[in-house]
Structures are given as C-alpha cells and as structure tokens.
C-alpha cells in the first residue's frame, strides 16, 4: 500500500539537468522544471513511471541454469531464482575468488559506462573499478563509444588528451558569438544532444546561443550532413552523403591551395608535414587531384558549392566544428585529423572564434564559459592488471581469446575473460551488431550485473544485484562543465530490496577480505562528507566560498560564482602566441599534418596523413542488397536507453520512429505512420515510418535506445538499430565504434 501521508517537493540533479521532484510517501508522483533553466529538458517527465516500473529488479537474482549446472547457453532465455542478500553475496564473492585464484585477475573484465548517476559518490564506474582494484585488478577498457576513435588519433595530431581539450580548452559559445563569421558544422550541432552532459547540465544554453548566432546578419551557420535537423532551424544545410566528410574537406583544402588562399606562413611556423601531405592533396603522388569535381560524386555536393564555401572560409573568421558522429564510422580518424589540417591551412587555429572545435552540441557542457573547479572524485586505486582493450572491441575480445590485435601502435593478444562484472551501463544498447554480441556473451563462465531494471544486459547475466536509482540515496551533484552545486536528497526509500552499488561492493569486499581497503572505515555518509570537505577546501583556495556539508543539505542547491567576465585563452591560442615557449606535446611540438609516429605503425587503414578511404559499406557502392545508409543518432526523449521501460509503455512510442526521405518512401510504397521492417544481413528490426524532407535521399535515421529483444526473434520488435550496425574497428589505430557504417533496406511490414 502506498504511503500518501506527506507530499514533498525537492530539487535534484541528473545527467539531463536539475528538476523538481514531487513525492507522496514512498512514491515519486510528478516532476517539474527547474526555474533557472532557460530550456529545460523534458526527459524527467517519464521519471515517476520509470522508477516504479514493474521491470525494476527488486531482489538479488541468480539465473537458474547457471545456479544448477553453470550452463551458459540459455543466457537471455532462462528464468531467475530470487535469493536472500547474504546468500547471493556469498555466491558472487566465491565466484570472483575462484576466477582470480584459478585464472588470475587478467580473466576478469570490469565493464561500466559511467552514466548511471550524476552523483559524485554513487558513480557506478568508479565504484566497480575501485572494488575490482581492491581485489587484485581487472582488464579495463580505453575510451568510449562516443569518442574512442578521437581519443586515440588526436593526441598524435595536437598532443593533448582529447577529452581535456574538448571539455575545457576550446572556444566558448561567447567567444564564437563575438568573433565567428562562418560556422561550418560537419555533422551539425544538435540541441537535442546537448540536453545531457556527464554529471549534469543545469542551464541548457545551446538553443539560446544559436538564436543569437542566427540573428547576427554577419554570421552564417552551415550544417553539413545528411539531416537538416542535426542543426537548429534557420541554419543553412548542405545535405552531404554520409561517410564522405573527409572527401569534402580535402576538396575545400584543394581550393585553398589551388587559388593561393593557404596561409603558408602559419603552416611553416606552427605545423609540420604539409610538404608530405601536399603531393597527395594535389594528386602528384597518386594521380588523383582532390578537386571539388573529384569530391562531388562522392559527397553529392555541387563543385561550385564547395568552391564558394572554401573562398568564404578563407575570407572570414571561420570556425570548423566536427560532431562526435563523424568518428563513429569506419576510418573515423580521417575527418577528425583532416579538419585540423583544414583549419591550419586557413591559418585560423588559435584565433578567437576561429580554427577547429570538436563535440559542440554533443553534450551540454562543451562551450560554457567557466572557471574550472576539480575534486569530489572517488579514488579508484591502482589497477595491477596492465591489459586494456579498446572499449568497442568487447565482442572481439570475448570471441577471440588469445588472438592478437592492433591498437594505436601496440600489438597484443586478447585476454581470456572468464568473469565479467558490469555496473552502470547496458552494452546490449550501445554495442554494435547485437546478434554477434549475443554469441560473444555466451563465452564467459560468469557474468555479474548491478542494475535497477531488467535490461537486456541484466536478463543475460548470471547474478543480478538490484541497485538503487539516484532518487533512492543521498549524493552530491556537481559537474566540471557546470556552475551549480546540488545536495541530491534521498527522495524515496529503495524500491524492493535494492541497495546502492557501494553497499553491494562493501558486502563483497568484506567477504573477499578487503573490506577495510574498500571502505576505509566509512559508510556512504562518511564518504560524502569526506569528498565534500576536500572539494570545499579546494574551492576556498580558488576563492570560491561554499557552505559546509550540512549547510548545503539545508540549501539543497546553489549556483557557484565561477562564470568569468572574460574567457581564458585556449591552449591553442597560447601555442599560437608563442609556439617555442608553449609547444604542443607532439614529437615536433607543432600540429602534425604528417605524423612520423602514425606512419611508423604501418597501418594501411590509417597512414601518416589524412586520406580519403571509403568504408566497407557505403552508398558509393554500385550495387547492393542494402541501398540505404543507416544513421543511428542519440534519442531525444532519454539518455541512451535509460527509462526505456516506461517510454515503451507510451501508446504509439514503439517501435521506434525511422526517418526516411519522400523519394525513398515513395519507391517502397511507404507513408508516415506505416509499420516497416529495417533489415540487412546482420539482422532486422521493426520501426514506424516518418516521411520527411529533412533527411537526404538514400539515408534513413533510427535513434538508439530501444531495448534489445529476445534472441529467439528474427526481428527486434522495438526498433534497436544496433541489430543492424557493423561491429568493426574504425581502423587498427583507433579501434573505435563504427556504428554509422551500415547499409540497410526498408520494406513495408507484411
């Protein structure tokens, strides 16, 4: 029976921003926008249904086949046995100890994706990695599905940790508004994506900045990509064929060089390797000049459009932005590298509002003007296991133990994984070719998952511990890309028998003899006070005064005075001001148009300078059984697959919506609202058609986020695009996700 004795309204934070939560007794009954947010996300509207949904994991559960015979073949099809907490923890601890004792900690993979909570302490990635490090270590992963390829290539080009550059060292929106005359957006800048951010984004600013850009008659905003809706309404649109961005960038560069618009003084002073790149660009080395006429049939962009754009870029203060989506495709290293080469040829790298930027609009924090305050991070400890795999190569690792693979200049065998521990994330949402992952998932002897809901990953685990949501525990909300600080109150009691990740790992650590090492003698409240005290001291040293822990608890939230009157110069601006005193951390100290290091790897799929390399699957093929290019953007109604269980209950919401052009729809006899089947050789899924002129012919868009269905079904019923996507690395250098390299066909549902 629901306790409705008291109605309360409190503010909490999340990855999609702050919002008010209304509770009655032990239930969340409503949410409301946070008043200071100029463009609040609507994601929280489904929260009450999601938190109390019947797909919640309410008790520790062990898969029957594994419990009785250690059978692996029925993962995803078996039923589960509910057990008391102590018994389930005993079983899990015993299994972890068996694997590490028999096979070593190199046989344990610690999976997490880090988006489980915006709270600083109850952060699943930190919790599981700290626990596993205390028990002897684990095989870790490098990068993310969103940026793994860029994280590998860009340090070779500009000598900096890519994430630190993107999040904290690029031009702010304010600098762009005050200086940029031409904003060239490869892959667009989508406010839909910027409604979320790691740790939270309180004031959603991207739409407001674009209102300002578009009201400026001297500024042009040009969206280059397959969908008009990848940029705000009012931006110019060049409907580019997917996967051809590098070809268009090369053609723009060719025009600069051919017409004497290249800034050779900048190249000579601030870069290295243009002399090695130019023969390829002009066709001297391969007989193919990279002219607009060469690029036009690849991009399906008129040569005159390319020439006119190149001339404007050279004549005005130009900012080139590159979306994350471009590097989530085969050869994704090339557009990221080539964008920096193009910016260098323009001579505008390091100028206010000029040069190149990455990931604007991908998450909400990029572009904010803030003074940075660090701290409040739970220490993970040291991992004694040295083996690290690229994050998108999980299926390869599980299917090919002992087989060698290349990654960023290193060759190593895949580890033989016997146990997977996953907390925070749903690989059966974000991995590619899920039918292949389904087979790979049968290889480990044991899979343990902490999870609030019965996701596809939980259903395919052997031991499932019910984890609390952020609304069932206390935490501190604070993001390095945000200027708000929150005490996140416990709004309701834990649903069922759910426990926090910290409680779960504390119980396991105690059984494995490392309880004191894991907890350091603190409960959750003790850790929150400890982390907050360190943060408060650091803030005071930076001249920012904040209340003590109990004071923040009382206030609930506060805005931090860390918005500067003037933006700090980016590291590339400092480099431009004095490249000898502020060299880049590349071998040359300069921007590397040609990289001796990369060239030395000997990879034909990522040579020593940017090149045009067509992917295995793309619309340039003469004949194919799958003639449509599939893009799988992030959803607008949630973060990844979070709260999908409740969204799937909304009438008409599933299967997911597939956007298709009028010409492609007409050729197939499809109208808006029709149920369609999207298919290729890897799999098939259902979708609901939306015929729109906002997508170019030959391309269809199906958002990610629908939960993966039962493996026995030939067609995923709810529209998960990752039953269709290609599971190959971007190249031997980056080994990132190639989700946007996929051809499909669409048919009316019979």
N, C-alpha and C positions, 0 to 999 in steps of 0.2 A: 504494500500500500504506500502511495506517495505521501510524504510529509509536506503539507502545504501551509504549515503554521506560520511561516515567515517569508516575506518577499523582499529580496535584496537586489540592489544594482551596484555592480563594481566594474572597474576598468581592468582589463588585462591586455597583454600584448601577444602577437603571433607573427609568423613569417609574412603575413599579408597585412599587418598593421595592428594598431590598437583599436579596441571596440569595447562598448559597454555590454555586460552580460547580466541578464535578469535571471535570478534563481528563485524557485519556490521550494523550500525544504531541500530535498536531496536531488532536485532536477533543475537542469537549465531549461528555461521556458522561452527565452527570447534573447535577441541581441539587437544593439542599436549602434549607429556610427559614433565614432569618437569626434567630438565637436571641433577640435583644432585641425582635423584633416580636411584639406580643401577638395579632395577627390577620393573619398573612402571606397575601399573595395567592397563588393557585395558577397565575397566568399563566406563571411561569417553567418550569413542568413540561414545556411543549412546546418549550422553547428548543433542546435538543440536536437535535431533528428539524428545526426551522426553520433553524438556522444552516447545517446541512449538506444542506439540501433540494436536489433537482435543479432547482428553479426559481431557484436563485442565478444571477445574471449573473456570468459568470466571465471574460469578455474584452470589450474595447471592441467595440461592435457598431453597425453602420450599416445602416439599412433599405435593402434592395436597390433598391426603386423610387425612393427619394429619391437614392441614390447615383448611379443611372444616368440618371435623367431629371428629378429633383426633383418627381416625382409625389406628390401629397398624398392622393389618393382612396383609397389602399389602407392607410392607417394602421389598424392593428389586424388586418389580414389578410395583410400582406406578410411575407416572411422577411427575415432579417438576415444580413449579412456580417461575420464577425469580422475585425478589423484589428489590427495592432500598435499599441501605445500612441502612439508618435510620429506615426504616420500619422493616427490618429483625432484626436489633439490638434491637428495641423496643419489638418485639415479643419474642426474646430469653431471654431478661432481665426479661420480665414479667413472663415467664415460670419458670425461675430459682427462682424468688421471690415467685411464687405460691408454688412451691415444698418445698422450705426451710421454708416458713411460715406455710404451712399446715402439712407437714410431718417431718420437721426438716432436718438439713444437713446430718443426717445419711441416708437419702434417696437419696443422690447424690453420684454417683461414678465418680471419676476423673481418666479416663483412658489415658495413654500415654506410649510410649515405648522408647522415648528419642533419637531415631536415626534420627530425622527429619532434623537436621542441625549440621554440625561440628562447627558452630559459638558458641562463649561463651555466647552471649546475646540472640540471636534468637534461643533458645533451647526450643522446644515445651513442654517438660516435666516440666521444671522449670516455664515456662510461665503459663501453665494451673493450676499447683499446687499453684503458688503464687496467681493467680486470685481467685481460689476457697477458699484458706485460708482467703483472704481478705473478702469474702462474708459469712464466717461462718464455713468453713471446708467441708470435704468430706470423704467418705470411700476410703481409699488408698489400695495399693497392696504391698505385700512383694516379693522381689526377681525378677528374670527374667526367661523367658522360657529357656534361655541358661544355667543358673546356680542356679536356685531357690532351687533345692534339695540340692546341695552342700553348699549353703549359710546357710541352716538350720542345716545340720549334722556336718560340720567341726568345728564350734565353740565348740561343745561338745568334739571333739577329740583333737584339738590343741589350743583351747581357743583364737581364733583370728577371727576378721572379715575376712571372706574368700576372699572377693574381694581385700581388702588391702593386704592380704598375697600374693594372686596370681599376682596382678599387681605390687607390689612394694617390696616384701620381699623374692623372690625366687632367685635361682641361675641365673646368666646372661648366655647368649649364650657364652660369653667369658670364664666364669668360667667352663662351661661344656666342651668347646673345649680344655681347658688346663688340665683338670683333669679326665674327664669321660672316662672309658674304655668300658663300656657296657651301651648303651642307650636302655632301654626296654620301648617301646611305646605302652601302651594299648589304642587302638583306633587311633593310629598313630599320626603324626604331619603333617598337610596338608598345604602346602604353599598357596593353593587356599583360605583357610580361613584366613590366616594371611595377605591377601592383604587389609583387612579392620580393623579398630580399632576405638573405641569410641573417637571422636574428631579428628581423623586423624592419619595416619602413613606416614611420608614423605619419609623416606628411607626404602624400603622393603628389609629387611636383611635376612629373614629366608632361602631363597634359597642359598644365599652365605655361610651361616654358615653350611648348610648341605654339600655343596661342600667341605668345609674344613673337616667336620667330616669324609666324605667318602674317602677322600684322606689320612686319617691317618690309617696306617695298624694296629695300636694297638687298634683301636676303632671299635666296632661292633654296628650297629644300627638295632634294631629288631622291626619290625612293627607287632603287634599282633591285628588282627581284620579281618573283613570279606572282606575288599577291599585292594588289593595291592596299589592302588592309594591314600590311606589315608596317605602315607608317600612318600617322594621323591624317584625317581627312583634310584636304587642301594642299597636300604635298604633290609635287609633280611625280609622275610614275613612268618609269621605263621598264616595261614587262620583259625582263630577262629570262632566258631559258635556264632552268636550274643547273647547277654544276659548271656553268660557263663563266663565272665571275672572273677567274684568272685570265681567260682569253680576252675579256673586255678590258681588264686592267692593262694587259700587255698592249692592246691596241691604243689605249689612251697614252701609254708611255711612248709608243712608236710615234704618235703625232707630235708629242713634245720634242722628241729628238729630231725628227724629220724637219720640223718647222723652226728649229732653233730656239725652242722655248724651255729647254732643260737648263736648270741652274747648275752649271758645271763648277762654278766656284764653291757652291755648297758641297757638291759631291767630292771635290778634291780635299776639302778641309774636314768634312765630318763623316765620310763614308770610306769604305774600302771595297774593291772588287767590281766597280762599274765597268772597268776595262774587260773583265771576264764575262760580264753579263751582256754588254752591248752587242757583240757579234751574234749572239742568239736572238736578241731583240730585232736587229736589223736584217736577220736572215743570212749573214755572212758565214755562219758555222753550219747551218742545216739547210740552206737554200730556201727557207720559208720566212720572208719578212712578216712580222706580226702587225700587219696593216689593218685598218678598220675593215677593208674588203675581205681580208683573211678571217677576221673575227666575226663578221656579220652572219654567215651561215651557222656558226657555232652558237652565237648568242641570240640570233634572230633579232638583232638591233641594227637599224639602218646605219651605214657607214657615216652619213652626214651627221647623224645624231652623236656618234662617237667623236667625230672631229670637232663639232661645235662645243661639246662638253669639255674636251681637252683644252681648247682655247680659253674657255671661260675659267676653268680651274687654274690655268697659268696666269690669267689676268686679274684674278680676285683672290682675297683671303679665303682659302679653301680648307675645309675640314672633311677628311675622309673617315667615315665610320664603318666598321665591319661587325656584323652580327655574329653571335656565337654559332648560329646555324650553319654558317659557311664552312667552319672547320669540323662540323659533324657530318662529313661526307668523305668518300674516298678521295685521297690526295688533298685533304683539308688543310695541310700545311701550306699549300701553294698560295691561296688567296690571302692568307694572313701575312705571309712573307712579302708577296708582291704588293700588297697595299702599302707597306712601309717603304718599299723601293719606289713606288709611285710618289709617295709623299716626299721622299728625299729628292727625287728628280724635280719636283716643284720647288724645292728649296724652302719649304714652309714648316718642316719639322722643328718644333720648339718655339715657333711663333705663337703669340696669344690667339687662340681661335683657329689655328692652322695645324697642318700635319695630319696625324692619323690617330684615331681612337678606337678602342675595342670594347664591345659589350654595352654600349649605351642603350638603355631601354631593356636590356636582358634581365636585369634586376633593378629594384628601385633605388639603391644607394649610389650607383655609379653616376657621377656628375654633381653630387651635392657638395656645396662649399662648407667644409667643416675643419676645425682643428681636431686632430686625432687624439683620442684617449684610449690607451690599451688596457689590458688587465682583465680580471674576472674570468679566467680560463682554468678549468680543472686540469691539473697536470696529468699527462698520460704515462709518464715514466719513460724508461728506455726499453726499446724492443731488442732483445738479444738475437732475434732471427733477422738476418740481413736480406732475405729474399723478398723482393717487392715486384708485383706484376702490374702491368697497365690495367686500370680498372675495368675497361671494356673487354678484356680478354678472359673473363671468368669462365665462360663455356669452353674455350680452348684449353684452359688450364685443367678443368675437370675431365675433359675428354682425352687429353694427351699427356698424362703424367710422364715425366722423363724426356719428353721430346723438346729439342732446342727451339728457341725462338729469338728473333732480333728485336731490340728495343733501344733506340737512341744511342747507338754505338756499342751496345752490350749484347752479347750472345750468351744465353743461359738456358738450362733445361727447366721446363715447368715442374713445380713441386708435385709430389704425390699427396694430395689432400684427402685425409680420412675423416676429418670433422670440420664442419662449417658452423660458426656461431654468428648469427645475424641479429643485429638490434638497430632499429632506425632505418627504414627503407624497405622497398618492395622490388627486388630485382625482376620479378615477373611483371612489373610495369615498365621499367626503363631499359631493360636489356633488349638486344636485337634478336630476331629470329627465335621467338619464344618456343616454337616447337623443337628447335635444336637444343635450347636451354633445358627443356623438359627432359630430354635424353641425358644431357650432361648432369642434371640434378640427381640422377639415379646413382651416380658413381660414388659419392662419399658414403662412408659407413653410417655417419650420424649427422643430422642437421638439427641445430637448436635455434629457436627464434624467440625473442621477446617482442610482443606485438599486442596492441589494443584490439585489433579487429582480425577476423578470419579472412585475411587477404589470400591471394593465390599463393604467396610465399608461405604463409602460415599453414595453409592446407597441405603444402608439400614438405613440411618439416616433420621431424620425429618427436621432438619435445617442444611444446609451446607454453611459454610462461605469459600469463595475462599482465600486460603493462598498463600503467595509468596514462591517461592523456594529460596535457598541461593544465587542465581545469580541475584536476583531482589531487594537486600537490602545490606546494609553495615554491616560488623561484624568483629570480631577478631577471627582468627583461632589459637587455642592453645590446645594441649592435654598434660596431665600429663605424658603420656608414649612416648612423642616425644620431640625432641630438636630443633624444628623450631617454629617460630612465624610469623603469617601472618596477614596483613590487607586484609580482603576479600572485594574487591570493589563491588559496585553495577554495574553489567555488562550490564544490560538491564533494561528498565522500567518494572514495574509489568505487567504481562500478563492479559489482560482484566481488571477487577476491583479488582484484588487481593490486599489484604492488609496483612501486617505482623501479626503474632499472637499477638504481643504487641499492635498494633493498634486496633485489634479486641477486645482484653480484656480491653484495655483502654476505648473503647466505651461502653462496657458492664458495666465496673466498675463505670463509670460516671453515668449511668442510675440507678445503684443499690445503689448509694450514697457512694461509697467507692473509687471514682476516685483518690483523693489525696493520700489515703493509698496505692493504687496500683502503681501509677506513681511516688510518692514522688516529684512531680513537674518537672519531667524530661521527655523529649522526647527520642527517641531511641538514637540520637547522644549524648545527655546528659548522658544517662546510659553507653554508650560505653566509653566515656571519664572518667566517674566515676570509672567504673570497672577496666579500664586500669591503671588509676592513682594508685589505690590500689595495683595492680599487680606490677607495676613498683617500688613502694616503697618496697614491699616485696622482689623483685629481688635484689634491691640495698643492702638490709640488708644481703642477701645471697652472696653478692659480684659479682652480675651479672648486668652489666650496659646495659640498653636498651634505645632506643630513646624515646622521648615523643610521644604522640599520633599522632600529625601531622607529626612528623619525620617518624614514622612507615608507615603512609599513603603514604608518598612520596617514601619510600624504597620498599613498597609492601610486602617484606618478609625478614627475617634474620634467620640465624642459631644461636641458643643460645649456649654459651660456658659451657655446663653442662655435657659433657662426661668426667667422671673421669678417671684418669690414673690407678687407682685400684678400684675394686668393694668393696662396703661396705659389711661387713658380714651380712648374713640374720639373722632374729630374731631367727631362729632355731640354727644357728651357735653360736649366743651369748648365747642361752639357753644351748647348749652343753658345751660351755666353762665354764659356772658357773650356774648350774640349781638352786642353792639356791639364788643367787643374781639376776638371770634373770628367775624366774619361769614363766611357761605358765599361762594364765588366765583361766585354768580349775580348778575344785574343788580341785584336787590333786596337782596342779602346774606342772603336768607331762603330757606326752602323754597318753591319756586314751584309752588303748586297751579294757578295760571293763569300761563302764560308769554307775555309780550308778544312775546318773540323767536320762539317757535314759532308763535304766532298770526300774526305778520307774514310767515311763509313762505307762508301762504295754501294749505296742503295740506288738501284735504277728507278725506284718509285719515289725518291726524294734526293735529287742530285744537289750539287753545290750552289745553285742559284735557282730562283723561281722559274718554273717552266709550265707549259700547258700540257697536262696529262689527262686525257679523257678517262672517266671511270669505267668500270666493267659494265655497268648498267646505266645507260643514259639515253636521252631522246635523239642523240646523233646517230644511233644505230639505224641501218637501212630497213631491216625487217625484225620484228619481234612479236612474240605472242602476248607481250605485256606493253602496250604502246603508250601508257600514261605514266608520267613521273609522279611519284607519291612524295609529298612533304608531310611531315608529322609534327606540327607546331605544338607548343605548350597550350593547355586548355585555359580558357578564360574564367571558368567557374570554380576552380580549385587549384591547389598546388600539387602538381604531379597527379598522384592517384588518391591523395588524402580526401577523406569524407566521400569517396565514391559510392560506398554502400548506400548512403542516404540519397545522393543525387540520382542513383539508378532507380529509386522508387518514384521519382517525379514523373508524372504521366507524360509520355512523349519524349523523355530525355534520352532513352536508349532504344535502339542502338545509336551510337554517336553520329553526328552530322558530317557528311562528306561534301565539301565544296567542289563543284565541277562547272566548267565553262559552258555557256549555251551551245556552242558548236559541238563539243564532246557529248553533251547530254542529248542533243537532237539526234546525233548519229547513232545513239544507243536506245532511243525511244524512252528517255528518262525525263521526268518532270520533278519539280520541287515537291518534297514530301514522299516521294516514292521510296520503297524499301529496295535496296540494292545489295549486291554481293561484290565485294572487292577481293581480287584474287591474283595470285601468281603461283609459281612452282613451289614456293615455301609454305604457303598457307592461304587462308581466306577468312574474311570476317564480314559481318553484316554492317550496314550503315543506312542512314536516312539522307537522301539527296537534297542538296541546296544548290540550285542552278543560279550562278552569279557571274556577272561581267567583271567582278573584282579579282578574278583569277585568270591567268592567261591560258589559252588553249594548250592542250597536251599535258596539263598539270592538274592534279587533284590534291586536296588538303584534308587530312583526317587527324584531328587532335589526339594526343596521347591522353591516358588517364583511365580509360575503361579497364576494369579488372579482367585479367586473362581467364577464359572459361575452362571448362573441364577438358582434359586431354583427349577424352574419347570422342569429342565432337570434331568433325572435319572442318567446321566453320565456327569461328569465335562469334558468339551471338550478340555481343555488346559493342563491338567495333574497336578492338585493340589493334592499332596499326602495327605493333611490333610482332604480330604473327606474319607480317609481310616484309619486314625490313631485313637488310643484308648484314650478317654478322661477320664482317671482316675489318681488319685494322685500317686506319686511314693510310698508313704506309708503315714500313719497317722502322721508321724513325719515331713517329708519334703513337702508332698503335691505338688511336682513339676510336670513338664510335663513328660508324658510317651510316647512321640511321637515315640520312637524307639521300643515300644512294639506293634507290629502289624503284623498279618499274612494276606496274600493275595493270590490270584491266578492270573494268566495272561493267556489271551486267544487271539488268532488272532481276529482282528476286523471283524465282519461279514458284 
